[in-house]
């Protein structure tokens, strides 16, 4: 029964003949449009890529750059002597320094700077003769070390400038004496010492105080002078001092001088400027303006002195100083020097305007290594730095 039922079901179906795949104009049109659009897209991509790659290749081949505004600084390394307006205060009487005003502080005219306990010549001679049982040399030595450590750290922090030697700082045996406790002494009288000038109080006497303004040395000459000067010392409480001996000094910290020697080049150019920016090695980062105070041309060199009216850290203790002198700061358009050439007696460059090579005359303002500062073109101009590879009027795209 089951097999019979299956055969009956199969008899109800029959295979109909198919008509086959027929051509459709609508389908062809859609496919044609698709492939045409695809081809156009490829052509556009190729064109854009060709132009982009072509422009990149052209810019690389001709070394085309954008002219950018900038500042060109001219500078040179110098070294010379720092001199100041310094008023030395000398001891009015022989005796012992009982008190002294604070070092490295600005004081007003008429201020008390020290007190001296007057000691008779015989007593001074006795003390210096070696009777020092009641005196503590350690006290004075500690004060010397304190002065020296402060001076050393101020110079060592920047690693530059002149480090004052032991002999200059007053810590050698020739300037070291026994410290005396003023409270243990009996004085004939006391005398207060006042300053006639306002300024910066310094306890250090280096022997250069009488040299002011114009003093032109090279480093060898400076070292020879320094060896001849033996007054370098600090004034400290408990020190014996003779009448007339330099004790402290008042430094005019509003005006000081820097004297240098330069070769004729660039000395002549620098001497033609009224001012210069100076950055001393002992105070890196502190750029100050110096006003040309004196200039003198010798056979092979230029002598210059700058007057400085700014106070910077360490100026009151430095004598021989190295510095960077910034003597020119000009603004303009900076281009490579290879872009400049001469055409029909005029200096100029090639730029690209509207796809063509155009000659632009320029004025040379400054030259520094392989860079030029020029005037005569607009910022953003497309400058060809390989002018020998093109001709004026040539179309590039």
Secondary structure, DSSP 8 states (H G I E B T S, - for coil): -HHHHHHHHHHT------------HHHHHHHHHHHHHHHHHHHHHHHHHHHHHHHHHHHHHHTEEE-EEEEEEEEEEEEEEEEEEEEEEE-SSSEEEEEE--TTEEE-TT-EEEEEEE--HHHHHHHHTT--TT--HHHHHHHHHHHHHHHHHHHHTTT-S----HHHHT-STTT------GGG---SEEEEEE-SS-EEEE-EE-S-TT--S-----HHHHHHHHHH----EE--TT-EE-TT-EEEEEEEEEEEEEEEEEEHHHHHHHHT-SEEEEEEGGGTT-EEEEEEEEEEE-SSEEEEEEEE----TTTTT-SEEEEEEEEEEEEEEEEEGGG-EEETTEEEEEEEETTEEEEEE-EEEEEETTEEEEESS-TT-EEES-GGG--TT-B--
